[in-house]
Amino acid sequence: MLRRILSLILIAWAAGFILFAISLPQPAAAQRTDAVVVLTGGAGRIERGLEVLHNGWARQMLVSGVDPQVKPGEFAAQFKIAPAAMKCCITLGYRAFDTTSNAKETAAWMKTRGYRSVRVVTSDWHLRRARAELAKVLPAKITVVDDAVHTQPSLRILMVEYHKLLFRSVPGLKAS
C-alpha cells in the first residue's frame, strides 16, 4: 500500500512538472493598466516594461528589486531613458531582494498611488510564483495582467522554480 501511495505522489509530481514546463506564461497583449511593475533579475524584463510605457499601455513603472548601488542616472543611461521620463514615470524600488519582497514592494507602491490595475513583467518561468506572491498581498479588487518575457530556461531553472512554487503553496513556508 505504501508503495502505491508513493508511486501516485511521484506520478502527480512528474505530471505537474511536465505541465509547468510546457505551459509557460506568454507575453500579454496590448492592454492598458494603471501601472507596470518589472521584477528585476532576468534579461529583457526592463526592456519589456519600457516598451509597455512607450506604447501607452501603462502610465507609471516600478522596477522592483533594483540593486541599492544603482543610481537613477546610471539606470537611465543604461536603458537610454530621457530624464523627463525618469522623473515622471519610472520609480526604482530598492527594498526587494526576493520574490516575496517584490510582491510587498509592489503592493505598497500600488497602495500609495491608488492604482487599481497592474501589469507584471517577469520571466516566463518566474511569473506563476510572482503572481502567487502578489495574490497574497494585493487586494482582490486589483486587476493583475501577466506579461511574461519569453526565455529559454534550462531544465535546472525549471526544476528549481517548480519546487519553489510547490514549496510556497504550503501555508507558512517561504522560498525566495
Contacts in CASP RR format, 6 or more apart in sequence:
PFRMAT RR
TARGET T0000
AUTHOR 0000-0000-0000
METHOD contacts of the structure
MODEL  1
MLRRILSLILIAWAAGFILFAISLPQPAAAQRTDAVVVLTGGAGRIERGL
EVLHNGWARQMLVSGVDPQVKPGEFAAQFKIAPAAMKCCITLGYRAFDTT
SNAKETAAWMKTRGYRSVRVVTSDWHLRRARAELAKVLPAKITVVDDAVH
TQPSLRILMVEYHKLLFRSVPGLKAS
16 162 0 8 1.000
17 158 0 8 1.000
17 159 0 8 1.000
17 162 0 8 1.000
20 128 0 8 1.000
20 158 0 8 1.000
20 161 0 8 1.000
20 162 0 8 1.000
20 165 0 8 1.000
21 158 0 8 1.000
21 162 0 8 1.000
24 124 0 8 1.000
24 125 0 8 1.000
24 127 0 8 1.000
24 148 0 8 1.000
24 153 0 8 1.000
25 124 0 8 1.000
25 127 0 8 1.000
25 128 0 8 1.000
25 146 0 8 1.000
25 148 0 8 1.000
26 124 0 8 1.000
26 148 0 8 1.000
26 150 0 8 1.000
27 48 0 8 1.000
27 147 0 8 1.000
27 148 0 8 1.000
27 149 0 8 1.000
27 150 0 8 1.000
28 119 0 8 1.000
28 145 0 8 1.000
28 146 0 8 1.000
28 147 0 8 1.000
28 148 0 8 1.000
30 55 0 8 1.000
30 57 0 8 1.000
31 57 0 8 1.000
31 119 0 8 1.000
31 145 0 8 1.000
32 56 0 8 1.000
32 57 0 8 1.000
32 58 0 8 1.000
32 117 0 8 1.000
33 57 0 8 1.000
33 58 0 8 1.000
33 117 0 8 1.000
33 118 0 8 1.000
33 119 0 8 1.000
33 143 0 8 1.000
33 145 0 8 1.000
34 58 0 8 1.000
34 59 0 8 1.000
34 60 0 8 1.000
34 113 0 8 1.000
34 114 0 8 1.000
34 115 0 8 1.000
34 116 0 8 1.000
34 117 0 8 1.000
34 118 0 8 1.000
35 58 0 8 1.000
35 59 0 8 1.000
35 60 0 8 1.000
35 61 0 8 1.000
35 62 0 8 1.000
35 109 0 8 1.000
35 110 0 8 1.000
35 113 0 8 1.000
35 115 0 8 1.000
35 117 0 8 1.000
35 118 0 8 1.000
35 119 0 8 1.000
36 49 0 8 1.000
36 52 0 8 1.000
36 53 0 8 1.000
36 57 0 8 1.000
36 58 0 8 1.000
36 60 0 8 1.000
36 61 0 8 1.000
36 62 0 8 1.000
36 118 0 8 1.000
36 119 0 8 1.000
36 120 0 8 1.000
36 121 0 8 1.000
36 147 0 8 1.000
37 61 0 8 1.000
37 62 0 8 1.000
37 63 0 8 1.000
37 64 0 8 1.000
37 106 0 8 1.000
37 109 0 8 1.000
37 118 0 8 1.000
37 119 0 8 1.000
37 120 0 8 1.000
37 121 0 8 1.000
38 45 0 8 1.000
38 46 0 8 1.000
38 48 0 8 1.000
38 49 0 8 1.000
38 61 0 8 1.000
38 62 0 8 1.000
38 63 0 8 1.000
38 64 0 8 1.000
38 121 0 8 1.000
38 122 0 8 1.000
39 45 0 8 1.000
39 64 0 8 1.000
39 65 0 8 1.000
39 96 0 8 1.000
39 99 0 8 1.000
39 102 0 8 1.000
39 120 0 8 1.000
39 121 0 8 1.000
39 122 0 8 1.000
39 126 0 8 1.000
39 130 0 8 1.000
40 46 0 8 1.000
40 63 0 8 1.000
40 64 0 8 1.000
40 65 0 8 1.000
40 66 0 8 1.000
40 67 0 8 1.000
41 123 0 8 1.000
42 122 0 8 1.000
42 123 0 8 1.000
42 149 0 8 1.000
42 151 0 8 1.000
43 149 0 8 1.000
43 151 0 8 1.000
44 149 0 8 1.000
45 121 0 8 1.000
45 122 0 8 1.000
45 123 0 8 1.000
45 149 0 8 1.000
46 63 0 8 1.000
46 79 0 8 1.000
47 79 0 8 1.000
48 121 0 8 1.000
48 147 0 8 1.000
48 149 0 8 1.000
49 58 0 8 1.000
49 61 0 8 1.000
49 121 0 8 1.000
49 147 0 8 1.000
50 61 0 8 1.000
50 79 0 8 1.000
50 81 0 8 1.000
52 58 0 8 1.000
52 61 0 8 1.000
52 119 0 8 1.000
52 121 0 8 1.000
52 147 0 8 1.000
53 59 0 8 1.000
53 61 0 8 1.000
53 85 0 8 1.000
53 89 0 8 1.000
53 90 0 8 1.000
57 119 0 8 1.000
58 118 0 8 1.000
58 119 0 8 1.000
59 89 0 8 1.000
60 89 0 8 1.000
60 90 0 8 1.000
60 91 0 8 1.000
60 113 0 8 1.000
60 115 0 8 1.000
61 89 0 8 1.000
61 90 0 8 1.000
61 91 0 8 1.000
62 91 0 8 1.000
62 93 0 8 1.000
62 105 0 8 1.000
62 106 0 8 1.000
62 109 0 8 1.000
63 75 0 8 1.000
63 90 0 8 1.000
63 91 0 8 1.000
63 92 0 8 1.000
63 93 0 8 1.000
64 93 0 8 1.000
64 96 0 8 1.000
64 102 0 8 1.000
64 105 0 8 1.000
64 106 0 8 1.000
64 109 0 8 1.000
65 93 0 8 1.000
65 94 0 8 1.000
65 95 0 8 1.000
65 96 0 8 1.000
65 97 0 8 1.000
65 101 0 8 1.000
65 102 0 8 1.000
65 105 0 8 1.000
66 75 0 8 1.000
66 92 0 8 1.000
66 93 0 8 1.000
66 94 0 8 1.000
67 94 0 8 1.000
68 94 0 8 1.000
70 92 0 8 1.000
72 86 0 8 1.000
72 92 0 8 1.000
73 86 0 8 1.000
75 81 0 8 1.000
75 86 0 8 1.000
75 92 0 8 1.000
76 82 0 8 1.000
76 83 0 8 1.000
76 86 0 8 1.000
81 90 0 8 1.000
91 109 0 8 1.000
93 105 0 8 1.000
93 109 0 8 1.000
95 101 0 8 1.000
95 104 0 8 1.000
95 105 0 8 1.000
96 102 0 8 1.000
96 104 0 8 1.000
96 105 0 8 1.000
97 176 0 8 1.000
98 176 0 8 1.000
99 126 0 8 1.000
99 129 0 8 1.000
99 130 0 8 1.000
99 133 0 8 1.000
99 175 0 8 1.000
99 176 0 8 1.000
100 133 0 8 1.000
100 174 0 8 1.000
100 176 0 8 1.000
102 130 0 8 1.000
102 133 0 8 1.000
103 130 0 8 1.000
103 133 0 8 1.000
103 134 0 8 1.000
103 136 0 8 1.000
103 137 0 8 1.000
103 138 0 8 1.000
104 137 0 8 1.000
106 118 0 8 1.000
106 120 0 8 1.000
106 134 0 8 1.000
106 137 0 8 1.000
106 138 0 8 1.000
107 134 0 8 1.000
107 137 0 8 1.000
107 138 0 8 1.000
110 118 0 8 1.000
110 138 0 8 1.000
110 142 0 8 1.000
115 142 0 8 1.000
116 141 0 8 1.000
116 142 0 8 1.000
116 143 0 8 1.000
117 142 0 8 1.000
117 143 0 8 1.000
117 144 0 8 1.000
117 145 0 8 1.000
118 138 0 8 1.000
118 142 0 8 1.000
118 143 0 8 1.000
118 144 0 8 1.000
118 145 0 8 1.000
119 144 0 8 1.000
119 145 0 8 1.000
119 147 0 8 1.000
120 127 0 8 1.000
120 130 0 8 1.000
120 131 0 8 1.000
120 134 0 8 1.000
120 144 0 8 1.000
120 145 0 8 1.000
120 146 0 8 1.000
120 147 0 8 1.000
121 147 0 8 1.000
121 148 0 8 1.000
121 149 0 8 1.000
122 130 0 8 1.000
122 148 0 8 1.000
122 149 0 8 1.000
123 148 0 8 1.000
123 149 0 8 1.000
123 151 0 8 1.000
123 153 0 8 1.000
124 148 0 8 1.000
124 149 0 8 1.000
124 150 0 8 1.000
124 151 0 8 1.000
124 153 0 8 1.000
125 151 0 8 1.000
125 153 0 8 1.000
125 157 0 8 1.000
125 158 0 8 1.000
125 161 0 8 1.000
126 161 0 8 1.000
127 146 0 8 1.000
127 148 0 8 1.000
128 165 0 8 1.000
129 161 0 8 1.000
129 164 0 8 1.000
129 165 0 8 1.000
129 168 0 8 1.000
129 175 0 8 1.000
131 144 0 8 1.000
131 146 0 8 1.000
132 165 0 8 1.000
132 168 0 8 1.000
132 169 0 8 1.000
133 168 0 8 1.000
134 144 0 8 1.000
135 144 0 8 1.000
138 144 0 8 1.000
153 161 0 8 1.000
164 175 0 8 1.000
164 176 0 8 1.000
167 173 0 8 1.000
167 175 0 8 1.000
168 174 0 8 1.000
168 175 0 8 1.000
END
